[in-house]
Amino acid sequence: SSIGHIGRSFHQNARSLQGYYMAIDHGHLTLQRGMLLNDDDIIRAEVIQQLMCDGELDTRAFGQYYGIDFNEYFAAEMRKLGELQADGLVNLSQDRIALTDRGRFLMRIVAMCFDAYLDQAADALKPIYSKAL
């Protein structure tokens, strides 16, 4: 069930080997689902990628690159991160979000703060994301 990201598209391959091989056997792409990303999706994906890959994010540089005031754009998310800071998962400063050593083990929880679709999935009572633990 690999997930890919090309340009403004985000897609997932068939989850089962049977579905994957069936698509190949019929000359079809193995995609199960996909979506086109809007500007907000792209910004959020980049925040999540930088946190998960680098373990930190320079919020001032990020905001300048995307033409946003990071702390204003992500005000609700920064409040959530404040709670995670109290739990020892992140260190927050004026211009930086950094995972702690403990936070590196739980980085998906940190990344979830920036997932705009997570609340929608919970509302639908349909688990579409893998669990953090």
C-alpha positions as YAML, in Angstrom:
chain: A
units: angstrom
residues:
- id: 1
  name: SER
  ca: [0.00, 0.00, 0.00]
- id: 2
  name: SER
  ca: [2.76, 2.43, -0.89]
- id: 3
  name: ILE
  ca: [1.96, 6.10, -0.91]
- id: 4
  name: GLY
  ca: [3.35, 8.44, -3.55]
- id: 5
  name: HIS
  ca: [3.47, 12.15, -4.10]
- id: 6
  name: ILE
  ca: [4.14, 13.64, -7.51]
- id: 7
  name: GLY
  ca: [3.60, 17.34, -8.09]
- id: 8
  name: ARG
  ca: [0.14, 18.17, -6.79]
- id: 9
  name: SER
  ca: [-1.05, 14.56, -6.65]
- id: 10
  name: PHE
  ca: [-1.06, 12.19, -3.73]
- id: 11
  name: HIS
  ca: [-1.90, 8.55, -4.34]
- id: 12
  name: GLN
  ca: [-1.93, 5.12, -2.74]
- id: 13
  name: ASN
  ca: [-1.41, 1.78, -4.40]
- id: 14
  name: ALA
  ca: [-3.71, -1.20, -3.88]
- id: 15
  name: ARG
  ca: [-3.46, -2.46, -0.31]
- id: 16
  name: SER
  ca: [-3.51, -6.17, -1.09]
- id: 17
  name: LEU
  ca: [-1.10, -8.10, -3.28]
- id: 18
  name: GLN
  ca: [-4.07, -9.65, -5.06]
- id: 19
  name: GLY
  ca: [-5.44, -6.24, -6.04]
- id: 20
  name: TYR
  ca: [-1.98, -4.99, -6.97]
- id: 21
  name: TYR
  ca: [-1.23, -7.95, -9.25]
- id: 22
  name: MET
  ca: [-4.74, -7.93, -10.73]
- id: 23
  name: ALA
  ca: [-4.28, -4.32, -11.82]
- id: 24
  name: ILE
  ca: [-0.92, -5.14, -13.40]
- id: 25
  name: ASP
  ca: [-2.32, -8.24, -15.14]
- id: 26
  name: HIS
  ca: [-5.07, -6.10, -16.70]
- id: 27
  name: GLY
  ca: [-2.68, -3.38, -17.80]
- id: 28
  name: HIS
  ca: [-3.94, -0.85, -15.27]
- id: 29
  name: LEU
  ca: [-2.14, 1.36, -12.82]
- id: 30
  name: THR
  ca: [-2.00, -0.08, -9.33]
- id: 31
  name: LEU
  ca: [-3.54, 3.01, -7.77]
- id: 32
  name: GLN
  ca: [-6.35, 2.44, -5.31]
- id: 33
  name: ARG
  ca: [-7.09, 6.07, -4.58]
- id: 34
  name: GLY
  ca: [-5.66, 9.53, -5.00]
- id: 35
  name: MET
  ca: [-6.33, 13.19, -4.65]
- id: 36
  name: LEU
  ca: [-5.14, 16.50, -5.99]
- id: 37
  name: LEU
  ca: [-3.50, 18.70, -3.39]
- id: 38
  name: ASN
  ca: [-4.50, 22.30, -2.78]
- id: 39
  name: ASP
  ca: [-2.07, 24.96, -1.54]
- id: 40
  name: ASP
  ca: [-2.84, 24.22, 2.11]
- id: 41
  name: ASP
  ca: [-2.23, 20.50, 1.56]
- id: 42
  name: ILE
  ca: [1.16, 21.22, 0.02]
- id: 43
  name: ILE
  ca: [2.19, 23.52, 2.87]
- id: 44
  name: ARG
  ca: [1.10, 21.01, 5.50]
- id: 45
  name: ALA
  ca: [2.78, 18.11, 3.71]
- id: 46
  name: GLU
  ca: [6.05, 20.03, 3.66]
- id: 47
  name: VAL
  ca: [5.82, 20.82, 7.39]
- id: 48
  name: ILE
  ca: [5.19, 17.15, 8.16]
- id: 49
  name: GLN
  ca: [7.98, 15.98, 5.85]
- id: 50
  name: GLN
  ca: [10.54, 18.35, 7.33]
- id: 51
  name: LEU
  ca: [9.63, 17.40, 10.89]
- id: 52
  name: MET
  ca: [9.70, 13.68, 10.16]
- id: 53
  name: CYS
  ca: [12.83, 13.71, 8.01]
- id: 54
  name: ASP
  ca: [14.92, 16.43, 9.69]
- id: 55
  name: GLY
  ca: [13.47, 16.37, 13.19]
- id: 56
  name: GLU
  ca: [13.14, 20.14, 13.17]
- id: 57
  name: LEU
  ca: [11.68, 23.06, 11.28]
- id: 58
  name: ASP
  ca: [12.82, 26.66, 10.98]
- id: 59
  name: THR
  ca: [9.40, 28.29, 11.08]
- id: 60
  name: ARG
  ca: [10.65, 31.74, 10.05]
- id: 61
  name: ALA
  ca: [12.41, 30.46, 6.91]
- id: 62
  name: PHE
  ca: [9.44, 28.21, 6.13]
- id: 63
  name: GLY
  ca: [7.01, 31.10, 6.45]
- id: 64
  name: GLN
  ca: [9.15, 33.31, 4.22]
- id: 65
  name: TYR
  ca: [9.38, 30.60, 1.56]
- id: 66
  name: TYR
  ca: [5.61, 30.04, 1.48]
- id: 67
  name: GLY
  ca: [4.62, 33.67, 2.06]
- id: 68
  name: ILE
  ca: [2.83, 33.02, 5.34]
- id: 69
  name: ASP
  ca: [3.18, 34.06, 8.96]
- id: 70
  name: PHE
  ca: [3.83, 30.53, 10.29]
- id: 71
  name: ASN
  ca: [2.64, 31.15, 13.84]
- id: 72
  name: GLU
  ca: [-0.54, 32.83, 12.63]
- id: 73
  name: TYR
  ca: [-1.26, 30.28, 9.87]
- id: 74
  name: PHE
  ca: [-0.71, 27.39, 12.27]
- id: 75
  name: ALA
  ca: [-2.04, 28.99, 15.48]
- id: 76
  name: ALA
  ca: [-4.22, 26.00, 16.42]
- id: 77
  name: GLU
  ca: [-1.42, 23.57, 15.63]
- id: 78
  name: MET
  ca: [1.05, 25.54, 17.73]
- id: 79
  name: ARG
  ca: [-1.35, 25.26, 20.69]
- id: 80
  name: LYS
  ca: [-1.38, 21.47, 20.21]
- id: 81
  name: LEU
  ca: [2.42, 21.48, 20.03]
- id: 82
  name: GLY
  ca: [2.49, 23.40, 23.31]
- id: 83
  name: GLU
  ca: [0.82, 20.40, 24.93]
- id: 84
  name: LEU
  ca: [3.37, 18.07, 23.33]
- id: 85
  name: GLN
  ca: [6.16, 20.30, 24.61]
- id: 86
  name: ALA
  ca: [4.79, 19.83, 28.12]
- id: 87
  name: ASP
  ca: [4.98, 16.06, 27.47]
- id: 88
  name: GLY
  ca: [8.62, 16.38, 26.40]
- id: 89
  name: LEU
  ca: [8.10, 15.53, 22.72]
- id: 90
  name: VAL
  ca: [9.09, 18.86, 21.15]
- id: 91
  name: ASN
  ca: [11.03, 21.99, 21.95]
- id: 92
  name: LEU
  ca: [9.43, 25.20, 20.72]
- id: 93
  name: SER
  ca: [11.12, 28.54, 20.33]
- id: 94
  name: GLN
  ca: [10.26, 31.74, 18.48]
- id: 95
  name: ASP
  ca: [11.45, 30.38, 15.11]
- id: 96
  name: ARG
  ca: [11.92, 26.66, 15.57]
- id: 97
  name: ILE
  ca: [10.11, 23.41, 16.22]
- id: 98
  name: ALA
  ca: [12.45, 20.57, 17.18]
- id: 99
  name: LEU
  ca: [11.69, 17.00, 18.13]
- id: 100
  name: THR
  ca: [13.29, 15.86, 21.35]
- id: 101
  name: ASP
  ca: [14.96, 12.46, 21.59]
- id: 102
  name: ARG
  ca: [11.72, 11.16, 23.07]
- id: 103
  name: GLY
  ca: [9.73, 12.92, 20.36]
- id: 104
  name: ARG
  ca: [11.68, 11.17, 17.60]
- id: 105
  name: PHE
  ca: [10.12, 7.89, 18.73]
- id: 106
  name: LEU
  ca: [6.66, 9.48, 18.63]
- id: 107
  name: MET
  ca: [7.10, 11.77, 15.64]
- id: 108
  name: ARG
  ca: [3.85, 10.63, 14.06]
- id: 109
  name: ILE
  ca: [1.99, 12.12, 17.02]
- id: 110
  name: VAL
  ca: [3.78, 15.42, 16.41]
- id: 111
  name: ALA
  ca: [3.07, 15.27, 12.68]
- id: 112
  name: MET
  ca: [-0.61, 14.56, 13.35]
- id: 113
  name: CYS
  ca: [-0.95, 18.09, 14.74]
- id: 114
  name: PHE
  ca: [-0.61, 19.39, 11.16]
- id: 115
  name: ASP
  ca: [-2.94, 16.86, 9.49]
- id: 116
  name: ALA
  ca: [-6.02, 18.80, 8.37]
- id: 117
  name: TYR
  ca: [-7.89, 15.60, 7.48]
- id: 118
  name: LEU
  ca: [-7.47, 13.75, 10.76]
- id: 119
  name: ASP
  ca: [-10.55, 15.27, 12.40]
- id: 120
  name: GLN
  ca: [-12.63, 14.45, 9.31]
- id: 121
  name: ALA
  ca: [-11.55, 10.81, 9.52]
- id: 122
  name: ALA
  ca: [-12.52, 10.67, 13.21]
- id: 123
  name: ASP
  ca: [-15.90, 12.22, 12.40]
- id: 124
  name: ALA
  ca: [-16.54, 9.54, 9.79]
- id: 125
  name: LEU
  ca: [-15.72, 6.83, 12.39]
- id: 126
  name: LYS
  ca: [-13.77, 5.08, 9.68]
- id: 127
  name: PRO
  ca: [-10.09, 4.39, 10.38]
- id: 128
  name: ILE
  ca: [-8.19, 5.34, 7.24]
- id: 129
  name: TYR
  ca: [-4.81, 6.08, 8.84]
- id: 130
  name: SER
  ca: [-2.37, 3.71, 10.40]
- id: 131
  name: LYS
  ca: [-1.97, 4.03, 14.14]
- id: 132
  name: ALA
  ca: [0.86, 6.01, 15.70]
- id: 133
  name: LEU
  ca: [1.68, 3.18, 18.13]
...
